[in-house]
Amino acid sequence: MKLFGAESIYDWYRQIIRNPKYRWWVIVGSLAYILSPFDIAPDFLPIVGQIDDVLILTLLVSEVSQVLIERVKTMKGNQSAQEASVEDKTVNPVDVNAVQVD
């Protein structure tokens, strides 16, 4: 049994942000938490108040960038597959029955 801790929260966040059904809810919720004055550690505390916001922002940016990188790779892979299929169609060998003329 896994204990409730930072790693389990991170794994949950990664899984839910990669789910297209909940992705925008997590992004909007994360941004609302960052901008909200009501936090786990209040922002009026000099350094401790910003630590939770920085952690959430870092996690949000890293996961959104990973999702975008995967999407770009997928789109690039689809384009190269389409280009390969177009090239295969344009370069077809032609069989010719040649007859020698005397």
Biotite code that builds the C-alpha atoms (Angstrom):
import biotite.structure as struc

atoms = struc.array([
    struc.Atom([0.000, 0.000, 0.000], chain_id="A", res_id=1, res_name="MET", atom_name="CA", element="C"),
    struc.Atom([1.362, 3.375, -1.032], chain_id="A", res_id=2, res_name="LYS", atom_name="CA", element="C"),
    struc.Atom([1.418, 6.085, 1.582], chain_id="A", res_id=3, res_name="LEU", atom_name="CA", element="C"),
    struc.Atom([-0.220, 9.411, 0.867], chain_id="A", res_id=4, res_name="PHE", atom_name="CA", element="C"),
    struc.Atom([2.619, 11.757, 0.020], chain_id="A", res_id=5, res_name="GLY", atom_name="CA", element="C"),
    struc.Atom([4.163, 14.066, -2.532], chain_id="A", res_id=6, res_name="ALA", atom_name="CA", element="C"),
    struc.Atom([4.915, 11.269, -5.004], chain_id="A", res_id=7, res_name="GLU", atom_name="CA", element="C"),
    struc.Atom([1.354, 9.963, -4.984], chain_id="A", res_id=8, res_name="SER", atom_name="CA", element="C"),
    struc.Atom([-0.027, 13.488, -5.503], chain_id="A", res_id=9, res_name="ILE", atom_name="CA", element="C"),
    struc.Atom([2.412, 14.027, -8.378], chain_id="A", res_id=10, res_name="TYR", atom_name="CA", element="C"),
    struc.Atom([1.412, 10.706, -10.007], chain_id="A", res_id=11, res_name="ASP", atom_name="CA", element="C"),
    struc.Atom([-2.285, 11.563, -9.638], chain_id="A", res_id=12, res_name="TRP", atom_name="CA", element="C"),
    struc.Atom([-1.745, 15.022, -11.170], chain_id="A", res_id=13, res_name="TYR", atom_name="CA", element="C"),
    struc.Atom([0.200, 13.563, -14.122], chain_id="A", res_id=14, res_name="ARG", atom_name="CA", element="C"),
    struc.Atom([-2.452, 10.951, -14.824], chain_id="A", res_id=15, res_name="GLN", atom_name="CA", element="C"),
    struc.Atom([-5.369, 13.339, -14.635], chain_id="A", res_id=16, res_name="ILE", atom_name="CA", element="C"),
    struc.Atom([-3.770, 16.075, -16.765], chain_id="A", res_id=17, res_name="ILE", atom_name="CA", element="C"),
    struc.Atom([-2.997, 13.543, -19.503], chain_id="A", res_id=18, res_name="ARG", atom_name="CA", element="C"),
    struc.Atom([-6.671, 12.551, -19.611], chain_id="A", res_id=19, res_name="ASN", atom_name="CA", element="C"),
    struc.Atom([-8.290, 14.749, -22.296], chain_id="A", res_id=20, res_name="PRO", atom_name="CA", element="C"),
    struc.Atom([-11.623, 14.663, -20.463], chain_id="A", res_id=21, res_name="LYS", atom_name="CA", element="C"),
    struc.Atom([-10.260, 16.438, -17.372], chain_id="A", res_id=22, res_name="TYR", atom_name="CA", element="C"),
    struc.Atom([-7.236, 18.315, -18.778], chain_id="A", res_id=23, res_name="ARG", atom_name="CA", element="C"),
    struc.Atom([-8.816, 21.769, -19.033], chain_id="A", res_id=24, res_name="TRP", atom_name="CA", element="C"),
    struc.Atom([-10.413, 21.462, -15.602], chain_id="A", res_id=25, res_name="TRP", atom_name="CA", element="C"),
    struc.Atom([-7.023, 20.719, -14.064], chain_id="A", res_id=26, res_name="VAL", atom_name="CA", element="C"),
    struc.Atom([-5.327, 23.572, -15.930], chain_id="A", res_id=27, res_name="ILE", atom_name="CA", element="C"),
    struc.Atom([-8.005, 26.086, -14.946], chain_id="A", res_id=28, res_name="VAL", atom_name="CA", element="C"),
    struc.Atom([-8.062, 24.791, -11.365], chain_id="A", res_id=29, res_name="GLY", atom_name="CA", element="C"),
    struc.Atom([-4.275, 25.032, -11.088], chain_id="A", res_id=30, res_name="SER", atom_name="CA", element="C"),
    struc.Atom([-4.271, 28.593, -12.409], chain_id="A", res_id=31, res_name="LEU", atom_name="CA", element="C"),
    struc.Atom([-7.109, 29.539, -10.052], chain_id="A", res_id=32, res_name="ALA", atom_name="CA", element="C"),
    struc.Atom([-5.164, 28.094, -7.115], chain_id="A", res_id=33, res_name="TYR", atom_name="CA", element="C"),
    struc.Atom([-2.038, 30.039, -8.100], chain_id="A", res_id=34, res_name="ILE", atom_name="CA", element="C"),
    struc.Atom([-3.941, 33.309, -8.438], chain_id="A", res_id=35, res_name="LEU", atom_name="CA", element="C"),
    struc.Atom([-6.147, 32.768, -5.392], chain_id="A", res_id=36, res_name="SER", atom_name="CA", element="C"),
    struc.Atom([-5.212, 34.379, -2.084], chain_id="A", res_id=37, res_name="PRO", atom_name="CA", element="C"),
    struc.Atom([-6.531, 31.285, -0.279], chain_id="A", res_id=38, res_name="PHE", atom_name="CA", element="C"),
    struc.Atom([-3.772, 28.672, -0.325], chain_id="A", res_id=39, res_name="ASP", atom_name="CA", element="C"),
    struc.Atom([-2.394, 25.874, 1.794], chain_id="A", res_id=40, res_name="ILE", atom_name="CA", element="C"),
    struc.Atom([0.332, 28.308, 2.826], chain_id="A", res_id=41, res_name="ALA", atom_name="CA", element="C"),
    struc.Atom([-0.972, 31.919, 2.693], chain_id="A", res_id=42, res_name="PRO", atom_name="CA", element="C"),
    struc.Atom([0.897, 34.244, 0.344], chain_id="A", res_id=43, res_name="ASP", atom_name="CA", element="C"),
    struc.Atom([1.457, 36.934, 2.969], chain_id="A", res_id=44, res_name="PHE", atom_name="CA", element="C"),
    struc.Atom([4.098, 34.703, 4.586], chain_id="A", res_id=45, res_name="LEU", atom_name="CA", element="C"),
    struc.Atom([7.390, 35.817, 2.985], chain_id="A", res_id=46, res_name="PRO", atom_name="CA", element="C"),
    struc.Atom([8.884, 32.645, 1.465], chain_id="A", res_id=47, res_name="ILE", atom_name="CA", element="C"),
    struc.Atom([6.680, 29.799, 2.636], chain_id="A", res_id=48, res_name="VAL", atom_name="CA", element="C"),
    struc.Atom([3.624, 31.390, 1.043], chain_id="A", res_id=49, res_name="GLY", atom_name="CA", element="C"),
    struc.Atom([5.131, 31.313, -2.434], chain_id="A", res_id=50, res_name="GLN", atom_name="CA", element="C"),
    struc.Atom([6.548, 27.773, -2.247], chain_id="A", res_id=51, res_name="ILE", atom_name="CA", element="C"),
    struc.Atom([3.222, 26.018, -2.883], chain_id="A", res_id=52, res_name="ASP", atom_name="CA", element="C"),
    struc.Atom([2.379, 28.378, -5.755], chain_id="A", res_id=53, res_name="ASP", atom_name="CA", element="C"),
    struc.Atom([5.794, 27.830, -7.359], chain_id="A", res_id=54, res_name="VAL", atom_name="CA", element="C"),
    struc.Atom([5.459, 24.050, -6.997], chain_id="A", res_id=55, res_name="LEU", atom_name="CA", element="C"),
    struc.Atom([2.001, 23.997, -8.598], chain_id="A", res_id=56, res_name="ILE", atom_name="CA", element="C"),
    struc.Atom([3.136, 26.340, -11.392], chain_id="A", res_id=57, res_name="LEU", atom_name="CA", element="C"),
    struc.Atom([6.241, 24.230, -12.066], chain_id="A", res_id=58, res_name="THR", atom_name="CA", element="C"),
    struc.Atom([4.197, 21.042, -12.155], chain_id="A", res_id=59, res_name="LEU", atom_name="CA", element="C"),
    struc.Atom([1.593, 22.631, -14.425], chain_id="A", res_id=60, res_name="LEU", atom_name="CA", element="C"),
    struc.Atom([4.145, 24.002, -16.899], chain_id="A", res_id=61, res_name="VAL", atom_name="CA", element="C"),
    struc.Atom([6.146, 20.766, -17.046], chain_id="A", res_id=62, res_name="SER", atom_name="CA", element="C"),
    struc.Atom([3.108, 18.556, -17.607], chain_id="A", res_id=63, res_name="GLU", atom_name="CA", element="C"),
    struc.Atom([1.465, 20.845, -20.168], chain_id="A", res_id=64, res_name="VAL", atom_name="CA", element="C"),
    struc.Atom([4.761, 21.059, -22.071], chain_id="A", res_id=65, res_name="SER", atom_name="CA", element="C"),
    struc.Atom([5.036, 17.240, -22.060], chain_id="A", res_id=66, res_name="GLN", atom_name="CA", element="C"),
    struc.Atom([1.493, 16.936, -23.433], chain_id="A", res_id=67, res_name="VAL", atom_name="CA", element="C"),
    struc.Atom([2.291, 19.479, -26.169], chain_id="A", res_id=68, res_name="LEU", atom_name="CA", element="C"),
    struc.Atom([5.566, 17.737, -27.078], chain_id="A", res_id=69, res_name="ILE", atom_name="CA", element="C"),
    struc.Atom([3.758, 14.402, -27.406], chain_id="A", res_id=70, res_name="GLU", atom_name="CA", element="C"),
    struc.Atom([1.084, 16.014, -29.572], chain_id="A", res_id=71, res_name="ARG", atom_name="CA", element="C"),
    struc.Atom([3.695, 17.588, -31.870], chain_id="A", res_id=72, res_name="VAL", atom_name="CA", element="C"),
    struc.Atom([5.526, 14.257, -32.196], chain_id="A", res_id=73, res_name="LYS", atom_name="CA", element="C"),
    struc.Atom([2.260, 12.516, -33.042], chain_id="A", res_id=74, res_name="THR", atom_name="CA", element="C"),
    struc.Atom([1.362, 15.121, -35.653], chain_id="A", res_id=75, res_name="MET", atom_name="CA", element="C"),
    struc.Atom([4.869, 14.971, -37.139], chain_id="A", res_id=76, res_name="LYS", atom_name="CA", element="C"),
    struc.Atom([4.683, 11.170, -37.272], chain_id="A", res_id=77, res_name="GLY", atom_name="CA", element="C"),
    struc.Atom([1.330, 11.347, -39.051], chain_id="A", res_id=78, res_name="ASN", atom_name="CA", element="C"),
    struc.Atom([2.712, 13.831, -41.592], chain_id="A", res_id=79, res_name="GLN", atom_name="CA", element="C"),
    struc.Atom([5.744, 11.687, -42.348], chain_id="A", res_id=80, res_name="SER", atom_name="CA", element="C"),
    struc.Atom([3.505, 8.622, -42.743], chain_id="A", res_id=81, res_name="ALA", atom_name="CA", element="C"),
    struc.Atom([1.287, 10.536, -45.161], chain_id="A", res_id=82, res_name="GLN", atom_name="CA", element="C"),
    struc.Atom([4.309, 11.772, -47.114], chain_id="A", res_id=83, res_name="GLU", atom_name="CA", element="C"),
    struc.Atom([5.674, 8.234, -47.312], chain_id="A", res_id=84, res_name="ALA", atom_name="CA", element="C"),
    struc.Atom([2.361, 6.924, -48.627], chain_id="A", res_id=85, res_name="SER", atom_name="CA", element="C"),
    struc.Atom([2.276, 9.701, -51.252], chain_id="A", res_id=86, res_name="VAL", atom_name="CA", element="C"),
    struc.Atom([5.831, 8.870, -52.331], chain_id="A", res_id=87, res_name="GLU", atom_name="CA", element="C"),
    struc.Atom([4.957, 5.178, -52.556], chain_id="A", res_id=88, res_name="ASP", atom_name="CA", element="C"),
    struc.Atom([2.062, 5.969, -54.881], chain_id="A", res_id=89, res_name="LYS", atom_name="CA", element="C"),
    struc.Atom([4.102, 8.169, -57.203], chain_id="A", res_id=90, res_name="THR", atom_name="CA", element="C"),
    struc.Atom([7.011, 5.754, -57.708], chain_id="A", res_id=91, res_name="VAL", atom_name="CA", element="C"),
    struc.Atom([5.436, 2.633, -59.154], chain_id="A", res_id=92, res_name="ASN", atom_name="CA", element="C"),
    struc.Atom([7.565, 0.407, -61.359], chain_id="A", res_id=93, res_name="PRO", atom_name="CA", element="C"),
    struc.Atom([6.211, -0.279, -64.815], chain_id="A", res_id=94, res_name="VAL", atom_name="CA", element="C"),
    struc.Atom([6.565, -3.718, -66.365], chain_id="A", res_id=95, res_name="ASP", atom_name="CA", element="C"),
    struc.Atom([7.194, -3.612, -70.096], chain_id="A", res_id=96, res_name="VAL", atom_name="CA", element="C"),
    struc.Atom([7.148, -6.561, -72.462], chain_id="A", res_id=97, res_name="ASN", atom_name="CA", element="C"),
    struc.Atom([9.923, -5.765, -74.895], chain_id="A", res_id=98, res_name="ALA", atom_name="CA", element="C"),
    struc.Atom([10.079, -7.307, -78.333], chain_id="A", res_id=99, res_name="VAL", atom_name="CA", element="C"),
    struc.Atom([13.232, -7.149, -80.422], chain_id="A", res_id=100, res_name="GLN", atom_name="CA", element="C"),
    struc.Atom([12.719, -5.691, -83.881], chain_id="A", res_id=101, res_name="VAL", atom_name="CA", element="C"),
    struc.Atom([14.994, -7.040, -86.688], chain_id="A", res_id=102, res_name="ASP", atom_name="CA", element="C"),
])
